[in-house]
Amino acid sequence: MPSELYTQFATIAALHLFAVMSPGPDFALIMRQSIIYGRKASIVTSIGIGIGILFHIFYCIIGLGYIISEHESLFIIIKLTGAFYLIFIGYKSLTTKSEIKIDKKTNDISPSVFISFTTGFLTNILNPKATLFFLSLYTFIVNEQSNFTIQLFYGIWMSAVTTLWFCLLSIILTNEKFTRNINKFSFYTQNATAIMLIIIGIRLLIK
């Protein structure tokens, strides 16, 4: 691999790591899933978020990213859809209290794997900030010298790192010592993460 590609990869890896670790809809969602539903659901949601990254990479590689960047109305539709979805998730979290059923053997709560995965996937692909991030990345850093294989490698790398980061976060947030302390304030923590999601959604609407 030429030195230019090493430099390019290091730049992409650093930018993506900073972006994925920054608080946002994905981060708030994992906090919500961990607190309300437990480790299993949160990890499955993390995988959904990671696969969502591949969706962004796919449309950037095949050219849909260019179409979105050139047609503001299409981006606005994505932005509004994402905003309303985040508000919906936040509202649902605020109203989910006594309906939770805990498996005492595993200490996990069980929405289906499909629902957990879909929640993570949709939250990521409908996040307009993620759309802008990957459009910028593939427009200004990944150029014509980067062939399809290299671009795909970058995408798989970012998807894997995203999944690992949120899985690690899920494990930390559902650690026995952590949950023993956080359970004392679970009502407030759950509402705080729900409000965070709603605020993010509202900010997307008014921007």
Backbone torsions as a table, in degrees:
resi	resn	phi	psi	omega
1	MET	NA	125.6	179.9
2	PRO	-59.9	156.5	-178.2
3	SER	-60.9	-30.9	179.2
4	GLU	-62.3	-38.0	-179.7
5	LEU	-72.3	-35.0	175.0
6	TYR	-60.8	-44.7	178.9
7	THR	-63.5	-42.1	179.5
8	GLN	-63.2	-44.5	179.8
9	PHE	-63.1	-43.5	179.7
10	ALA	-62.0	-39.0	179.2
11	THR	-65.3	-47.5	-179.9
12	ILE	-62.8	-44.7	-178.8
13	ALA	-61.7	-42.3	-178.9
14	ALA	-67.9	-45.2	179.6
15	LEU	-62.1	-43.1	-178.3
16	HIS	-67.6	-42.7	-179.5
17	LEU	-60.8	-41.9	177.5
18	PHE	-62.6	-43.1	-177.8
19	ALA	-66.3	-43.5	-174.7
20	VAL	-71.1	-27.1	-179.4
21	MET	-87.7	-9.3	179.2
22	SER	-77.0	140.7	178.6
23	PRO	-59.0	134.8	-179.9
24	GLY	-169.3	-166.2	-178.4
25	PRO	-57.2	-43.3	-179.2
26	ASP	-62.8	-44.4	-179.9
27	PHE	-61.9	-46.7	179.8
28	ALA	-63.4	-37.7	180.0
29	LEU	-64.7	-43.4	-179.8
30	ILE	-65.0	-37.6	174.7
31	MET	-60.8	-44.5	-179.7
32	ARG	-62.6	-48.1	-178.1
33	GLN	-62.8	-40.5	-179.0
34	SER	-65.2	-43.8	-175.8
35	ILE	-72.6	-42.0	-174.8
36	ILE	-86.2	-44.6	-168.6
37	TYR	-109.5	-14.8	177.4
38	GLY	96.5	-178.4	-169.8
39	ARG	-65.1	-47.7	-175.3
40	LYS	-58.6	-49.7	-179.2
41	ALA	-63.4	-38.8	-178.7
42	SER	-66.8	-39.5	178.7
43	ILE	-67.5	-42.3	177.2
44	VAL	-62.1	-39.6	176.4
45	THR	-62.9	-38.5	177.4
46	SER	-60.8	-40.8	177.5
47	ILE	-64.0	-39.8	176.8
48	GLY	-60.7	-41.2	177.3
49	ILE	-62.6	-43.8	179.8
50	GLY	-62.6	-41.5	177.5
51	ILE	-66.8	-31.6	175.9
52	GLY	-59.1	-33.1	176.4
53	ILE	-59.5	-41.2	179.7
54	LEU	-62.9	-32.7	176.1
55	PHE	-61.3	-47.0	178.3
56	HIS	-60.8	-43.3	-178.9
57	ILE	-63.9	-39.4	-178.5
58	PHE	-59.8	-49.3	-176.7
59	TYR	-72.5	-25.4	175.1
60	CYS	-68.1	-43.3	-176.9
61	ILE	-67.3	-42.6	-174.8
62	ILE	-84.7	-4.0	173.3
63	GLY	107.8	-6.3	178.7
64	LEU	-65.7	-27.4	177.6
65	GLY	-59.3	-39.9	178.7
66	TYR	-65.3	-41.2	180.0
67	ILE	-62.7	-43.7	179.8
68	ILE	-63.3	-42.5	-178.2
69	SER	-67.7	-25.9	-178.5
70	GLU	-92.2	-14.8	-178.4
71	HIS	-121.5	97.6	-174.6
72	GLU	-61.7	-34.0	-177.5
73	SER	-62.5	-36.8	179.5
74	LEU	-66.1	-41.2	178.2
75	PHE	-65.7	-37.8	178.8
76	ILE	-62.6	-39.1	177.8
77	ILE	-61.8	-44.5	177.9
78	ILE	-61.7	-42.9	-178.9
79	LYS	-62.3	-47.0	-178.7
80	LEU	-66.9	-41.0	178.3
81	THR	-61.3	-45.1	178.8
82	GLY	-63.3	-40.8	-179.4
83	ALA	-63.0	-47.8	-179.7
84	PHE	-66.0	-33.8	179.0
85	TYR	-66.4	-42.5	178.7
86	LEU	-64.7	-40.5	177.5
87	ILE	-63.0	-40.5	178.2
88	PHE	-62.6	-45.8	179.3
89	ILE	-61.1	-43.3	179.1
90	GLY	-63.0	-44.5	179.0
91	TYR	-62.1	-43.2	179.9
92	LYS	-61.9	-37.5	179.2
93	SER	-67.3	-38.9	179.0
94	LEU	-63.9	-32.5	-176.1
95	THR	-95.6	0.6	179.4
96	THR	-98.3	105.4	179.9
97	LYS	-134.1	-76.8	-175.2
98	SER	-79.3	-7.0	-177.2
99	GLU	-80.2	-8.4	-175.3
100	ILE	-73.0	136.0	177.6
101	LYS	-119.1	118.1	-175.4
102	ILE	-99.8	133.8	172.2
103	ASP	-84.0	108.5	-174.0
104	LYS	-67.0	-22.0	180.0
105	LYS	-74.2	-39.4	-177.1
106	THR	-106.6	-9.6	-176.0
107	ASN	61.1	23.9	178.1
108	ASP	-110.3	155.9	176.2
109	ILE	-112.3	150.4	-164.9
110	SER	-123.2	80.0	156.3
111	PRO	-73.1	160.5	-177.1
112	SER	-66.9	158.2	176.6
113	VAL	-58.0	-40.3	-179.6
114	PHE	-61.0	-45.3	-178.8
115	ILE	-66.1	-42.5	179.4
116	SER	-62.5	-45.9	-180.0
117	PHE	-63.9	-46.9	-177.3
118	THR	-63.3	-38.0	178.7
119	THR	-60.3	-45.5	177.9
120	GLY	-66.0	-43.7	-177.8
121	PHE	-62.6	-49.4	-177.8
122	LEU	-67.0	-38.8	178.8
123	THR	-60.2	-39.2	-179.4
124	ASN	-74.0	-48.3	-174.5
125	ILE	-72.3	-21.4	179.1
126	LEU	-95.6	8.2	177.5
127	ASN	-85.4	107.4	-176.5
128	PRO	-63.9	-25.8	176.7
129	LYS	-66.8	-37.3	176.1
130	ALA	-65.5	-40.6	178.2
131	THR	-59.0	-48.0	179.7
132	LEU	-63.9	-39.8	-178.4
133	PHE	-60.8	-49.3	-176.6
134	PHE	-73.6	-31.9	173.9
135	LEU	-61.6	-45.5	180.0
136	SER	-64.3	-43.8	-177.8
137	LEU	-60.2	-48.7	-175.6
138	TYR	-78.9	-18.1	178.6
139	THR	-84.6	-42.8	-171.0
140	PHE	-101.1	-22.9	-178.1
141	ILE	-107.8	-47.6	179.2
142	VAL	-86.0	112.0	-175.5
143	ASN	-114.4	-167.5	-176.1
144	GLU	-65.3	-17.8	178.5
145	GLN	-77.3	-15.8	178.5
146	SER	-91.3	109.7	-177.0
147	ASN	-76.0	178.6	-175.4
148	PHE	-58.9	-41.6	-177.7
149	THR	-62.2	-43.4	-179.6
150	ILE	-66.3	-44.0	179.5
151	GLN	-62.6	-39.6	178.4
152	LEU	-66.8	-39.7	177.5
153	PHE	-60.1	-44.4	177.5
154	TYR	-58.1	-43.3	-179.1
155	GLY	-63.3	-46.2	179.8
156	ILE	-63.4	-40.7	178.1
157	TRP	-59.2	-49.9	-177.8
158	MET	-65.8	-35.5	177.3
159	SER	-64.7	-44.4	-179.0
160	ALA	-65.6	-44.3	-179.5
161	VAL	-64.2	-41.3	178.4
162	THR	-61.1	-46.5	179.8
163	THR	-61.6	-46.2	-179.2
164	LEU	-63.1	-40.8	-179.1
165	TRP	-62.3	-48.3	-176.7
166	PHE	-74.5	-27.9	172.3
167	CYS	-65.8	-42.5	177.2
168	LEU	-61.7	-43.7	178.2
169	LEU	-62.0	-39.4	178.2
170	SER	-61.7	-42.6	-179.4
171	ILE	-65.9	-41.9	179.0
172	ILE	-63.6	-45.7	-176.4
173	LEU	-69.7	-20.8	179.6
174	THR	-109.1	12.8	174.9
175	ASN	-61.4	142.2	-173.6
176	GLU	-56.9	-45.1	-179.7
177	LYS	-66.3	-38.5	-179.7
178	PHE	-66.9	-46.8	-177.4
179	THR	-68.1	-30.3	178.5
180	ARG	-61.8	-37.7	178.9
181	ASN	-79.9	-41.0	-175.2
182	ILE	-73.2	-25.0	179.3
183	ASN	-61.7	-26.6	178.1
184	LYS	-64.7	-27.1	-177.0
185	PHE	-121.1	22.6	-172.9
186	SER	-59.3	-38.3	-179.9
187	PHE	-60.2	-46.1	-178.2
188	TYR	-71.5	-38.4	-179.6
189	THR	-66.5	-42.2	179.0
190	GLN	-61.3	-46.0	179.8
191	ASN	-66.1	-35.6	-179.9
192	ALA	-65.2	-44.1	179.0
193	THR	-68.2	-34.8	177.2
194	ALA	-64.1	-45.0	179.0
195	ILE	-64.4	-36.4	177.7
196	MET	-59.8	-44.6	178.9
197	LEU	-63.4	-41.8	179.9
198	ILE	-65.2	-42.1	179.4
199	ILE	-62.8	-42.9	178.1
200	ILE	-60.5	-43.7	178.2
201	GLY	-61.7	-44.0	179.9
202	ILE	-65.1	-39.1	179.0
203	ARG	-63.2	-37.2	177.1
204	LEU	-65.7	-34.8	-179.5
205	LEU	-68.7	-38.0	-172.9
206	ILE	-92.5	-10.4	178.7
207	LYS	-75.6	NA	NA
